[in-house]
């Protein structure tokens, strides 16, 4: 892929809408479709509704891949013939990986599992279609209060570490605030 774009922000700050705009712009410029990799699992009614709204918000011609644990395994396939691949979102991916390690997951094993997948995503980005871009969306969770639980703190720490990894590899990094993208890199 020619570019890696990273979009961070809090809940309901416009991250997905901005990513979709970038995807639509890439589609218009190249005439190639957009692929969307969804990492969420519909574990309850609230999440089912959220997934439904996300599906309805994107163009029907976009290809959707659902991969909650190993999106790196399908990036190359998703990028084939696509102007952009949107990975929505890292924080759901991290949650899925950590939760599969049990109710009280080991800190180092959790961090290793999540960072390994981020390394694989970044590597897959480099070996994919050079005319495509990868847009990664993530929730900015490490700038608020420190989580009061072990699992919450673990999630915040791993998110912060992985956000640094993605930002270092990214060509562009945006922070969304109130629907306004602020370019950081």
N, C-alpha and C positions, 0 to 999 in steps of 0.2 A: 504494500500500500504506500502511496506516496505521502500521506499525512496521517498523523494520529492527533485527534482533537479530544480534549478532556473537559467535561462540563461538570462543575461542582455547584452545590447550593443546598439550602435547607428545603424542607417540605413545602411544596406548592409555590416554589419561587420561579417556575417557568422553565425548568431544565429540559423536560421532554419536548415542550413546544419549540424551544430554541433548537434542540437537536433535530427535530422534524423539519424546521425551516432550513437548516444547513443541508439536510438530506434532500429536500425539495429543490433547493438552489443547485446542488450538485447534479441532480437528475435533469433539471432544465438545461444546464450547461453542457452535459455530455450526451443526453438522450438515453442514458442507461438507467435501469431501475434502481431501487434502494432495497437493501435487505435489513431486516430488523431481528435482532436476537434478544428474546425475552427471557429473563432469568427468574421471574416470580413463579411461585407455586400457589395455587388456589387452595389454601388450607382452611379458610373460613369464608363466610358470606361476604364480609367486608372486602377481603382480598379478591374474591370472585368479581365483585362489583367494580373494583379498581382496575382489574385486568380487562374487564368488558369495556370500561370507559377508554382505556388506553388503545384497545383494538379499534374502537370506533373513531378515535382521533386521528388515525393515520390513513393515508390513501389505500384504497382496497387493492391496488395493483402491486403494492409493496409485498415482497416475500417475507414471511414470518417464520422464524425458527424458534422453537421453545427448547432451551437447554439450561436447566437450573444449576448444574454442577460443573460442567466442563465445556464452556463456550469456545475455548481455544480449539477444540476438536472440530468445530464446524466453521471457523472464521474463513478459512480458505475457500470452502464450498460456498459460503454466503457471499464472499467477495467476487466470485467468478461472474463476470459480466455486470457487476453492480458499480454504480458511481459512488455509493457510500454504504457502509454497514454501521448500524446503530446498535450498540450494546446497552440495554436498559435492564437492570442497572447493576453496578458493582456492589452496592451495599446489600442487595438481595442475594447476589452470588455469595458474598462473604457469609451472610447469615445461613444460607443453605449448606455451605461447606462446614461451618462451625457446628451447626446443629446435627449434622450426621455423625459427629464425633462423640455424641452422648450428652447427657444433662449437665455434666460437670467436666467439660473437655479440658485436657491438658493445654496450658498456655503455649508452650513451644510447638507441640504438634499442630495446634490450631493455626498458629502463625505460619509455620512451615507449609501447611496445606494450602492456605490462602495465597501466600506469596508465591508458591510454586505455580499456581494457576495464573497469577498476574504475569509472572515471567513467561509462561507459555502463551498467553494472550499477546504480549508485546512481541514475542518471537514469531507468532503466527502472523501478526500485522506486517512484519518485515518480509515474510516470504509469500505474501498474498499478491493479488493483482496490483501492479504498480500504479495503475490509473484510478484506483479506488481509495477511499479514506475510511478510517475507523473512528467512530465517534463514541466515546465511552461516557456514560452518565453515572453520577454518583451523588449520594447525599452527604453533605458536609456535617458530620456528626461529632467531630472532635473539637469544635470551637465553642461548645456550650459547657454546661456543668459536667463535672466528672460523674459518671454513672455510679449509683449507690450499690450496685450488685457486681459480683465477680464477672458474670457473663456479660453484663452491659459494659463494664470497664475493658474486658477482653476485646469485645467488638469495637469499641472506640479506639483502642490501641492499634489493633490490626488494621482498621480502616485508615488511621493516620499514616501508618507505615506504608500501606499500599498506595494511598493517595500520593505520597512522595515519590514512590516508584513510577507510577503512571505519569505524574507531572514531569518528572525528569526525562522520560522517554518521549513525551508529547511535543508536537510542533506548536500547538496552540493550547492554552489553558484558559478557561472562562469561569468566573464566579458569578452565579446568578443571584440577584437581590431584587425582590419586588418586580420580577419580570424583565429586569434590565441586565443584559450580559456585560460584565466587566472583564476585559481581556487582561489577564495576568502575565501571559507569556505569548 
